Amino acid sequence: MVDEVAREAYLHYRQLLDGSWMGEAICWTVFVPHDGSALSLAEIGKRVSGTGQYEVHETDTFEHEEVFINLSDDAPWGMLVDRSDRHVALFEHNGFQCVDSPVLPRLSVGGRAYSAYWNVNATNRLGFAADGEMVLSFNAMYAEEAVGLPGWDRWPQVQAILPYFDWKRGESCWAAALTVIELATGVRLSEEWVNEAPSFLMGC
């Protein structure tokens, strides 16, 4: 049985995604450092880009949501960034820069990194990396196929809410994917977060 904390988070994400542009195509990534040290924007940009080729923008220069969406679509990659000594949160509109190798493992150096991605065609990935190595990565629409894979035992949050990935029974595997990231990191994605994230990184 899914506990109440997990159920509340799952219902939050079902409501967030229902009828929203976020339900169509996003990538949500959270890094949690082991030692509580905040990564600088320069370090985040270096880890995400792999080349050091990126630009930093302050989101208070964006006039409205469409500006962020257009920037995300026009650049090789683009993401909203929020950072503290507890975590780094990265949000991509219709992007997938962070979810796979080599970016997610590179982002995870010195901590743990989790990422969920999907697009309008249901192409998707849910990944977990730690200390520079990919621990587990799988298709969220078929989460049951990840059971028993190497790294499965290191992601107990997926195990705890596995029934919520069952889209064939009317559940939302996208909401479930965001739920396991929140349960693992304590960081919640919301419309308020998207509106208030202070920085924007863009590939160049």
C-alpha positions in Angstrom: 0.0 0.0 0.0 1.3 3.5 -0.9 1.8 5.7 2.1 0.0 9.0 2.5 3.1 11.2 1.8 3.7 9.5 -1.5 0.0 9.6 -2.4 -0.2 13.3 -1.6 2.8 14.0 -3.9 1.4 11.8 -6.7 -2.0 13.6 -6.5 -0.2 17.0 -6.6 1.5 15.9 -9.9 -1.6 14.5 -11.4 -3.3 17.9 -10.9 -0.2 19.8 -12.1 0.0 17.9 -15.3 -3.7 17.6 -16.1 -4.5 19.8 -19.1 -1.2 21.7 -18.7 1.6 22.4 -21.2 3.8 20.6 -18.7 2.0 17.4 -19.4 3.2 17.4 -23.0 7.0 17.7 -22.9 9.4 18.5 -20.0 12.5 17.3 -18.3 12.8 17.7 -14.5 16.2 17.1 -12.9 17.3 17.4 -9.2 20.8 17.0 -7.9 21.4 16.5 -4.1 25.0 17.0 -3.0 26.4 14.7 -0.3 28.1 17.5 1.7 25.5 20.3 1.5 27.8 22.5 -0.7 26.0 24.6 -3.3 27.2 24.3 -6.9 27.9 27.6 -8.6 26.0 28.4 -11.8 29.4 28.1 -13.6 29.9 24.5 -12.3 26.3 23.6 -13.2 26.8 25.0 -16.7 30.1 23.1 -17.1 28.5 19.8 -15.9 25.4 20.1 -18.1 27.3 21.3 -21.3 30.4 19.2 -21.0 32.2 21.8 -23.0 31.8 25.0 -21.0 29.8 26.5 -23.9 26.7 28.0 -22.3 25.1 31.4 -21.5 23.5 32.5 -18.2 20.4 34.6 -18.1 18.5 36.0 -15.1 14.8 35.1 -15.5 13.6 38.5 -14.3 14.5 39.7 -17.8 11.9 37.3 -19.2 8.6 39.1 -19.9 6.4 36.0 -19.8 6.2 32.3 -20.0 6.4 32.3 -23.8 9.8 33.8 -23.7 11.2 30.9 -21.8 9.5 28.4 -24.0 10.8 30.1 -27.2 14.3 30.3 -25.8 14.2 26.6 -24.9 13.0 25.7 -28.4 15.6 27.9 -30.2 18.7 26.9 -28.3 20.6 23.6 -28.5 19.4 23.2 -24.9 17.9 25.5 -22.3 16.8 25.1 -18.7 15.6 27.0 -15.7 17.9 26.7 -12.7 17.4 27.0 -9.0 20.2 26.2 -6.6 20.9 26.1 -2.9 23.2 24.3 -0.5 20.6 21.4 -0.4 19.9 20.9 -4.1 20.1 22.0 -7.7 16.8 21.9 -9.6 16.8 22.1 -13.4 13.7 22.3 -15.7 13.7 21.9 -19.4 10.7 22.6 -21.7 10.6 20.0 -24.4 14.2 19.1 -23.8 16.1 16.1 -22.6 19.7 17.3 -22.0 20.0 16.1 -18.4 18.2 12.7 -18.4 20.8 10.4 -20.0 24.5 9.7 -20.1 26.8 11.4 -20.0 25.1 14.4 -18.5 23.2 12.9 -15.6 26.2 10.9 -14.3 28.4 14.0 -14.7 25.8 16.1 -12.8 25.8 13.6 -10.0 29.5 13.8 -9.1 29.6 14.4 -5.3 26.0 13.5 -4.8 22.8 12.0 -6.3 20.9 13.2 -9.4 17.5 12.2 -10.6 15.8 13.1 -13.9 12.4 12.5 -15.6 11.7 13.3 -19.2 8.9 12.8 -21.7 7.6 14.3 -24.9 4.4 14.5 -26.8 5.1 11.2 -28.5 5.5 9.5 -25.2 9.3 9.1 -25.7 10.5 9.1 -22.1 13.2 8.3 -19.6 13.5 8.1 -15.8 17.1 8.1 -14.5 19.1 8.0 -11.3 22.8 8.6 -11.1 25.2 8.8 -8.1 28.8 9.8 -7.8 29.4 10.0 -11.5 27.8 6.7 -12.4 24.3 5.8 -13.8 22.5 3.7 -11.2 19.2 3.0 -13.0 17.5 4.3 -16.2 14.3 3.0 -17.7 11.1 3.7 -19.7 8.5 5.0 -17.2 5.7 3.6 -19.3 7.1 0.1 -18.5 8.5 0.6 -15.1 7.7 -3.0 -14.2 10.4 -4.1 -16.6 13.0 -2.3 -14.4 12.3 -4.7 -11.5 15.4 -6.6 -10.7 17.7 -4.7 -13.0 21.2 -3.7 -11.6 20.5 -0.6 -9.4 16.8 -1.5 -8.8 17.5 -2.0 -5.0 19.1 1.5 -4.8 15.9 3.3 -5.8 13.4 2.4 -3.1 11.1 5.3 -4.0 10.2 3.6 -7.4 9.5 0.4 -5.6 7.2 2.2 -3.1 4.9 3.6 -5.8 5.3 1.1 -8.6 1.4 0.7 -8.9 1.2 4.4 -9.8 3.2 3.8 -13.0 0.4 1.6 -14.4 -1.1 3.8 -17.1 -3.0 0.9 -18.5 -5.1 1.0 -15.3 -5.7 4.8 -15.6 -2.7 6.0 -13.5 -0.2 8.6 -14.7 3.3 7.3 -15.2 4.5 11.0 -15.7 3.0 12.0 -12.3 4.6 8.8 -10.8 8.0 9.8 -12.3 7.9 13.2 -10.7 6.7 11.7 -7.4 9.7 9.4 -7.1 12.0 12.4 -7.7 10.3 14.4 -4.9 10.4 11.4 -2.5 14.1 10.9 -3.2 15.1 14.6 -2.9 12.4 16.5 -1.0 12.1 19.0 -4.0 8.7 19.7 -5.5 8.0 20.9 -9.0 5.1 23.4 -9.2 3.8 26.2 -11.3 5.2 28.6 -8.7 8.7 27.1 -9.0 8.6 27.5 -12.8 7.5 31.2 -12.4 10.1 32.0 -9.8 13.2 30.0 -10.8 16.0 32.7 -10.7 18.3 31.7 -13.5 18.3 30.2 -17.0 21.2 28.3 -18.7 21.3 28.0 -22.4 23.6 26.1 -24.7 25.4 28.0 -27.4 
